[in-house]
């Protein structure tokens, strides 16, 4: 029987309960059930770096089974960057190991009185001493725990850098500051191993569905390219289109990146640690990425916050009295020094460590907020400038964890080879023009629900239909994988919508309002300066119209709140 474990670090107490069937049918697992558990155990309006915050680990419904690319674990908490829902997905072996040890979800409460780690093994969870591990990077921690799959936080998390990541092997749950939440609890690592089996009601059915899905992936050219090269293949397209975030969005294209030796970088990392900082040397960008991974820093937030500071210095809004030295675009050595001082919270690095909160805390002047490229306090996750693609822009504005393309990017805006009819049939939206406003609310909702399901099943989002290619996995394929696991058919579109509602409900409880569903001022006030998309920007009135449409499609009020009946439905799940 798969269970939920609740670990109280303050006392060392561990209690368990079964995963409820209603949760699986309604929210599947992973991200969906995690959000409900966060709402259940998190007191409203607590400080994200206080003892009262909650850390939830959740394996997807398919994680650890024979389903293809289904190794994902979700990590959920209140974000130190945004003050609302924070979470991240991480691949590798940990999720499967946790399930084989008998647990689908682990809820961590309180704070230990000294550095510790959790051992999850064959139906047991113990809090163990980690005082000698302080300051170790994630690789060094894993060496201390042979035979386990390990989640850990690095030096940045120990020092409560608001965008510190959680790492497992080569994988990272980078977004929203989960590493800082672990650091605030003095929880250095969580390690899992188990000899059990992940329960599957109809193994033969899952095997047959898996073979069918594997054939579909193999037949997709986009799937093969992404698996081989990663999302860095998007760099040249974004550069040519003029939608590449450059120097904190002051420009929108950049030259070629010099080759880098033997490194695989995703588009977000390549763009945000490269052109976004005025750097063209591929080897230097790779070195900055390695530095972030060693220290436990989210590359997206790190690149965005550095570029923000560079522009503020360029505009005279901050000076060397605060920074300690001139901030010059293109200086990779300076960027590496700043990353290291950030992780150590030394000098100006202590300001950078506060991320978007630097204005609220008084380090940056109020007018600095205008030049921050993020939503709800979260730096934008990827290197695309969204002023051209209106559905992409709306998605960033309404994303439940802040400016994040992996929440709801309607990538099919760019599938110009598809007919309107094909888009409407597959994605529920007929829009054919990335620059158009009409139909974008339906497009965002369609992708949002699909991505919520994928995160809750534990499948890699690179395989999502509509994110990168229309030929990959949509609801029909995912339903064929999910049904044999529980032994019954599931309404996956309804589950996706329900997950979106749970997350909105939690964020409303934390004080979110319609005013938070917006975009950086630059998106409205300045047109794209370069490339094929030059001149594009977001019209404020038409954006508000898209937001009205989005709320209507979701069944929320005009203010973005939940109707009473929806409140009651979600409240019942918590009982």
C-alpha positions in Angstrom: 0.0 0.0 0.0 1.4 3.4 -1.0 1.3 5.9 1.8 1.7 9.6 2.7 4.3 10.2 5.4 4.3 13.3 7.6 7.7 14.0 9.2 7.9 16.6 12.0 11.6 17.7 12.1 11.2 19.5 15.4 10.4 16.3 17.3 11.5 13.6 14.9 8.0 12.1 14.9 6.9 10.3 11.7 3.3 9.2 11.0 1.8 7.7 7.9 -1.6 7.3 6.3 -2.8 5.7 3.0 -3.0 7.8 -0.2 -6.8 8.3 -0.6 -8.5 6.9 -3.6 -10.4 10.2 -4.1 -7.1 12.1 -4.3 -5.8 9.8 -7.0 -9.0 10.0 -9.1 -9.3 13.8 -8.7 -5.6 14.9 -8.7 -3.6 11.8 -9.9 -0.4 12.3 -7.9 2.8 14.3 -8.1 2.0 18.0 -8.5 -1.7 17.7 -8.1 -1.8 15.8 -4.8 1.2 17.8 -3.6 -0.7 21.1 -4.0 -3.6 19.7 -1.9 -1.2 18.5 0.8 0.4 21.9 0.9 -3.0 23.5 1.3 -3.8 21.0 4.1 -0.7 21.4 6.2 0.5 25.0 5.4 -1.0 27.7 7.7 -2.1 30.8 5.7 0.2 33.8 5.3 3.3 32.3 7.0 6.8 33.5 6.1 8.3 31.2 3.5 11.6 30.9 5.4 10.0 30.3 8.7 9.6 27.0 10.6 5.9 27.0 9.6 6.5 26.5 5.9 5.9 23.0 4.5 8.0 20.9 2.1 6.1 18.2 0.1 7.6 15.5 -2.0 5.4 13.7 -4.5 5.9 11.0 -7.0 3.7 11.0 -10.1 1.1 8.3 -10.7 3.3 6.7 -13.3 6.7 7.3 -11.6 8.6 4.1 -11.1 6.5 2.1 -13.5 7.3 0.8 -17.0 5.7 3.9 -18.6 8.2 5.7 -20.8 9.9 8.9 -19.5 8.1 8.6 -16.2 10.7 9.2 -13.6 9.6 12.6 -12.3 9.2 13.8 -8.7 7.5 17.0 -7.7 8.8 19.2 -4.8 6.2 21.7 -3.4 6.3 24.5 -0.8 5.6 28.2 -0.3 8.1 30.0 -2.4 10.7 32.3 -0.8 10.8 34.3 -4.1 7.1 34.9 -4.7 5.4 34.2 -1.3 2.8 32.0 -3.1 2.8 28.5 -4.4 6.3 27.2 -5.3 7.2 23.9 -6.8 9.5 22.1 -9.2 9.8 18.9 -11.1 13.0 16.7 -11.0 13.9 13.6 -12.9 16.3 10.8 -12.0 15.8 7.8 -9.7 14.6 9.4 -6.5 10.8 9.3 -7.2 10.9 5.6 -8.1 13.1 4.8 -5.1 10.7 6.6 -2.8 7.7 4.7 -4.2 9.6 1.4 -3.9 10.2 2.3 -0.3 6.4 2.5 0.1 5.7 6.2 0.0 4.0 8.3 -2.8 4.3 11.6 -0.8 6.3 12.9 2.1 5.3 16.0 4.0 8.1 17.7 6.0 7.1 20.0 8.8 9.0 22.2 11.4 12.7 22.7 11.8 15.4 20.5 13.2 17.7 21.8 15.9 20.8 20.8 13.9 21.6 19.9 10.3 19.9 16.6 9.4 19.0 14.2 6.6 16.0 12.0 6.1 16.5 8.3 5.4 13.5 6.7 3.5 13.9 2.9 3.3 11.5 0.0 3.0 8.6 1.5 4.8 10.5 3.5 7.4 11.6 7.1 7.6 14.2 8.3 10.1 15.7 11.7 10.8 19.5 11.4 11.0 22.4 13.7 11.8 24.1 15.7 9.1 26.2 18.2 11.1 29.4 17.2 9.3 27.9 17.9 5.9 27.4 21.6 6.2 28.8 23.5 3.2 29.0 20.4 0.9 27.8 20.6 -2.6 25.2 18.1 -3.8 27.7 15.8 -5.5 29.7 15.5 -2.3 26.5 14.8 -0.3 25.7 12.0 -2.8 29.1 10.4 -2.2 28.3 10.2 1.5 25.2 8.1 0.7 26.1 5.2 -1.6 23.2 3.0 -2.6 20.6 5.7 -2.1 18.9 8.1 -4.6 19.4 11.5 -3.0 17.8 15.0 -3.0 20.0 17.7 -1.5 20.5 21.4 -1.3 23.8 23.1 -1.9 25.7 26.0 -0.1 23.2 28.5 -1.5 20.3 26.7 0.1 22.0 26.5 3.5 22.4 30.3 3.4 18.8 30.8 2.4 19.4 32.3 -1.0 15.8 32.8 -2.2 16.4 31.0 -5.6 18.4 28.1 -4.3 17.6 24.8 -6.0 17.1 21.2 -5.0 19.4 18.7 -6.8 19.3 14.9 -7.4 22.2 13.5 -9.6 22.2 15.5 -12.8 18.6 16.6 -12.2 17.4 19.8 -10.6 14.2 21.1 -9.2 15.5 24.6 -9.8 12.5 26.9 -9.6 11.0 28.9 -6.7 13.6 28.4 -4.0 13.0 24.9 -2.7 16.6 24.6 -1.7 16.2 27.6 0.6 13.2 26.0 2.2 15.3 22.9 2.9 18.0 25.2 4.3 15.5 27.0 6.5 14.6 23.6 8.0 18.3 22.6 8.4 17.4 19.7 6.1 20.5 19.0 4.1 19.4 15.9 2.2 16.7 13.3 1.7 17.7 9.8 0.6 15.6 6.9 -0.6 16.0 3.3 -1.5 13.5 0.4 -1.4 13.0 -3.2 -2.5 9.2 -3.0 -3.0 7.3 -2.8 -6.2 5.2 0.1 -7.5 1.6 -1.1 -7.6 0.1 -1.5 -11.1 -3.4 -2.9 -11.4 -3.0 -4.3 -15.0 0.7 -4.7 -15.8 0.0 -6.2 -19.3 -2.2 -3.2 -20.2 0.5 -0.8 -19.1 3.2 -2.7 -21.1 1.0 -2.5 -24.2 0.2 1.2 -23.8 3.9 1.9 -23.2 5.0 0.2 -26.4 2.4 2.2 -28.3 3.6 5.5 -26.8 7.3 4.6 -27.4 6.5 4.1 -31.1 4.8 7.5 -31.2 7.8 9.2 -29.6 10.2 7.4 -31.9 8.2 8.5 -35.0 8.4 12.1 -33.9 11.3 14.1 -35.4 10.9 16.7 -32.7 11.0 14.1 -30.0 14.2 12.7 -31.3 15.9 16.1 -31.7 14.9 17.2 -28.2 16.1 14.0 -26.6 19.5 14.2 -28.4 20.2 18.0 -28.2 17.8 19.4 -25.7 16.0 22.8 -26.0 19.2 24.7 -27.0 18.0 24.0 -30.6 15.6 26.9 -30.1 18.4 29.5 -29.7 18.8 30.3 -33.4 15.1 30.6 -34.0 14.6 33.0 -31.1 17.6 35.0 -32.3 16.3 35.3 -35.9 12.8 36.1 -34.8 14.0 38.9 -32.5 12.4 37.3 -29.4 15.6 36.5 -27.5 15.9 38.3 -24.1 19.1 40.3 -24.3 20.5 42.6 -21.7 17.5 42.3 -19.5 15.1 42.8 -22.4 16.6 46.0 -23.7 17.4 44.2 -26.9 15.8 41.1 -28.5 18.5 39.5 -30.6 22.2 38.5 -30.3 24.9 37.0 -32.4 25.9 33.3 -32.5 27.2 31.7 -29.4 30.7 30.3 -29.8 30.8 26.5 -29.4 31.3 25.0 -26.0 33.1 21.7 -25.3 31.0 18.7 -24.4 28.3 20.6 -22.4 24.6 20.2 -22.8 22.7 23.4 -21.9 19.0 24.0 -22.1 17.7 27.1 -24.0 16.8 28.9 -20.7 20.3 28.5 -19.3 22.1 29.3 -22.6 20.0 32.5 -23.1 19.8 33.8 -19.6 23.5 33.3 -18.7 24.5 34.3 -22.2 22.9 37.1 -24.3 20.9 38.2 -21.3 24.2 39.1 -19.6 25.9 40.3 -22.8 28.1 37.1 -23.1 28.8 35.3 -26.3 31.5 32.9 -25.2 29.9 29.4 -25.0 32.6 28.1 -22.8 32.1 31.0 -20.4 28.4 30.4 -20.3 28.9 26.7 -19.6 31.2 27.7 -16.8 28.6 29.9 -15.2 26.0 27.1 -15.5 28.4 24.7 -13.8 29.0 27.3 -11.0 25.2 27.5 -10.5 24.9 23.8 -10.3 27.8 23.5 -7.9 26.4 26.1 -5.5 22.8 25.1 -5.9 21.4 28.1 -7.7 18.5 28.3 -10.2 20.1 29.4 -13.5 16.9 31.2 -14.7 16.6 33.3 -11.5 20.4 33.8 -11.3 20.6 35.1 -14.9 17.6 37.3 -14.5 18.6 38.9 -11.2 22.2 39.6 -12.5 20.9 41.2 -15.6 18.4 43.3 -13.6 21.2 44.6 -11.4 23.3 45.4 -14.5 20.5 47.5 -16.0 19.9 49.2 -12.7 23.6 50.1 -12.5 23.6 51.3 -16.1 20.6 53.6 -15.4 22.2 55.0 -12.2 19.6 53.5 -9.9 22.3 51.7 -7.9 26.0 52.5 -7.7 29.3 51.1 -6.5 28.5 52.0 -2.9 26.1 49.1 -3.0 27.7 46.8 -5.6 31.3 47.3 -4.5 32.5 47.4 -8.1 31.3 48.5 -11.6 28.7 46.1 -13.2 29.7 45.7 -16.9 27.7 43.7 -19.4 29.7 40.8 -20.9 32.1 40.3 -18.1 31.9 36.6 -17.4 34.5 36.6 -14.6 32.5 39.3 -12.8 29.3 37.2 -13.2 31.0 34.2 -11.7 32.3 36.3 -8.7 28.8 37.6 -8.2 27.3 34.1 -8.3 29.8 32.9 -5.7 29.2 36.0 -3.4 25.5 35.4 -3.8 25.7 31.8 -2.6 27.9 32.9 0.3 25.7 36.0 1.0 28.8 38.2 1.0 28.9 41.8 0.0 26.6 42.7 -2.9 25.9 39.0 -3.2 23.8 39.3 0.0 21.5 41.7 -2.0 21.4 39.4 -5.1 20.4 36.5 -2.8 17.1 38.3 -2.0 16.1 38.1 -5.7 12.9 40.0 -6.5 12.5 40.8 -2.8 15.4 43.3 -3.0 13.0 46.2 -3.6 10.6 45.2 -0.8 13.6 44.9 1.6 14.9 48.3 0.7 18.1 47.3 -1.1 16.9 48.6 -4.4 14.8 51.8 -4.9 11.1 51.5 -5.7 11.6 52.5 -9.3 13.8 49.4 -9.8 10.7 47.2 -9.9 9.8 48.5 -13.3 12.9 46.8 -14.8 12.4 43.4 -13.1 11.4 40.8 -15.7 9.2 38.5 -13.8 5.6 37.9 -12.6 4.4 37.6 -9.0 8.0 38.0 -7.8 9.2 35.1 -9.9 11.9 35.8 -12.6 10.8 34.6 -16.0 11.9 31.0 -16.5 13.1 31.0 -20.1 14.9 33.3 -22.5 12.0 34.1 -24.8 10.7 37.7 -24.9 7.0 37.3 -25.0 5.9 40.6 -26.5 5.3 39.0 -29.8 3.4 35.7 -28.9 0.3 36.8 -27.0 -0.7 33.4 -25.7 2.8 32.9 -24.3 2.4 36.3 -22.6 -1.0 35.5 -21.1 0.4 32.2 -19.9 3.2 33.9 -18.0 0.8 36.3 -16.4 -1.6 33.7 -15.0 0.9 30.9 -14.2 0.3 29.6 -10.7 3.9 29.8 -9.7 4.8 33.0 -11.5 6.4 33.8 -14.8 7.0 30.2 -16.0 6.7 28.8 -19.5 6.5 25.2 -18.2 3.1 25.9 -16.6 1.1 26.6 -19.7 3.1 27.7 -22.8 0.8 27.2 -25.8 3.6 26.3 -28.1 1.2 25.5 -30.9 1.0 29.3 -31.5 4.2 28.6 -33.5 3.0 25.5 -35.3 2.3 27.5 -38.5 2.1 24.4 -40.6 -1.0 23.2 -38.9 -4.5 24.1 -40.1 -6.9 26.0 -37.9 -9.2 22.9 -37.9 -6.3 20.7 -36.7 -5.4 23.1 -33.9 -9.0 23.3 -32.8 -9.4 19.6 -32.7 -6.1 18.8 -30.9 -5.7 21.9 -28.6 -9.1 23.4 -28.3 -8.1 26.6 -29.9 -8.3 27.8 -33.5 -5.8 30.7 -33.2 -3.3 30.7 -36.0 -1.3 33.9 -35.5 1.1 34.3 -32.6 0.6 38.1 -32.6 -3.2 37.8 -32.3 -5.1 38.2 -29.1 -8.3 36.4 -29.8 -8.6 32.7 -28.8 -5.5 32.9 -26.6 -7.4 32.3 -23.3 -8.7 28.9 -24.6 -5.2 28.1 -25.8 -3.6 28.8 -22.4 -6.2 26.8 -20.5 -5.8 23.8 -22.9 -2.1 23.7 -22.4 -2.3 24.5 -18.7 -4.6 21.5 -18.1 -2.4 19.2 -20.1 0.8 20.2 -18.4 -0.8 19.9 -14.9 -1.7 16.3 -15.8 1.8 15.5 -17.1 3.4 16.8 -13.9 0.9 14.8 -11.8 1.6 11.6 -13.8 5.3 12.1 -13.5 6.1 12.2 -17.2 8.7 14.4 -18.8 7.1 17.6 -20.1 9.4 17.6 -23.2 7.0 14.9 -24.5 3.9 17.1 -24.1 1.9 17.7 -27.3 1.7 21.4 -27.9 4.8 22.4 -26.0 7.4 21.4 -28.7 5.5 19.4 -31.4 1.9 18.4 -32.2 2.9 14.8 -32.7 3.8 14.1 -29.1 1.7 13.1 -26.1 -1.8 14.5 -25.4 -4.7 13.4 -23.2 -5.5 10.2 -25.2 -2.0 8.8 -25.0 -1.7 9.7 -21.3 -5.0 8.2 -20.5 -4.0 4.9 -22.1 -0.9 4.9 -19.8 -2.8 5.9 -16.6 -5.8 3.6 -16.8 -3.8 0.3 -16.3 -2.1 1.7 -13.2 -5.3 2.3 -11.3 -7.4 -0.2 -13.1 -10.0 2.3 -14.2 -10.4 5.0 -16.8 -9.7 8.5 -15.7 -11.0 11.8 -16.9 -7.7 13.5 -17.4 -8.9 16.9 -18.8 -11.1 17.2 -15.7 -8.2 16.4 -13.4 -6.0 19.0 -15.1 -8.7 21.7 -14.5 -9.1 20.6 -10.9 -5.4 20.8 -10.3 -5.4 24.4 -11.7 -8.3 25.2 -9.3 -6.5 23.8 -6.3 -3.4 25.9 -7.0 -5.5 29.0 -7.6 -7.4 28.4 -4.4 -4.2 28.1 -2.4 -2.8 31.3 -4.0 -5.9 33.2 -3.3 -5.6 32.2 0.4 -2.1 33.6 0.3 -3.4 37.0 -0.9 -3.2 36.8 -4.7 -5.5 39.1 -6.6 -6.2 40.0 -10.3 -3.6 42.7 -10.1 -0.9 40.0 -9.7 -1.9 38.4 -13.0 0.1 40.8 -15.1 3.3 41.3 -17.0 6.5 43.4 -16.6 6.1 47.0 -17.5 8.5 46.6 -20.4 6.1 44.3 -22.1 3.4 47.0 -22.3 5.5 50.1 -22.6 8.4 49.2 -25.0 8.2 47.5 -28.4 10.6 44.7 -29.4 13.6 46.5 -31.0 15.1 43.8 -33.2 14.5 40.9 -35.6 11.5 39.8 -37.5 9.2 40.6 -34.5 10.5 44.2 -34.0 7.7 46.6 -33.1 5.7 44.0 -31.2 4.4 44.8 -27.7 1.4 44.0 -25.4 -1.6 46.3 -25.6 -2.8 46.9 -22.1 -6.5 47.0 -22.9 -6.4 43.9 -25.1 -4.4 42.1 -22.4 -7.1 42.8 -19.9 -9.6 41.4 -22.4 -7.6 38.2 -22.6 -7.5 38.0 -18.8 -11.3 38.4 -18.7 -11.6 35.5 -21.2 -9.2 33.3 -19.3 -11.2 33.7 -16.0 -14.4 33.0 -17.9 -13.0 29.8 -19.4 -11.8 28.7 -16.0 -15.2 29.5 -14.4 -13.7 32.0 -12.0 -15.1 35.4 -11.2 -14.1 38.6 -13.0 -11.7 39.3 -10.2 -10.1 35.8 -10.6 -11.6 34.4 -7.4 -13.3 31.0 -6.9 -17.1 30.8 -7.0 -18.6 29.4 -3.7 -19.5 26.0 -5.2 -15.9 25.5 -6.3 -14.6 26.5 -2.9 -16.9 23.8 -1.4 -15.7 21.2 -3.8 -12.0 21.8 -3.0 -12.7 22.1 0.7 -14.2 18.6 0.6 -11.0 17.1 -0.8 -9.1 18.5 2.2 -11.4 16.7 4.8 
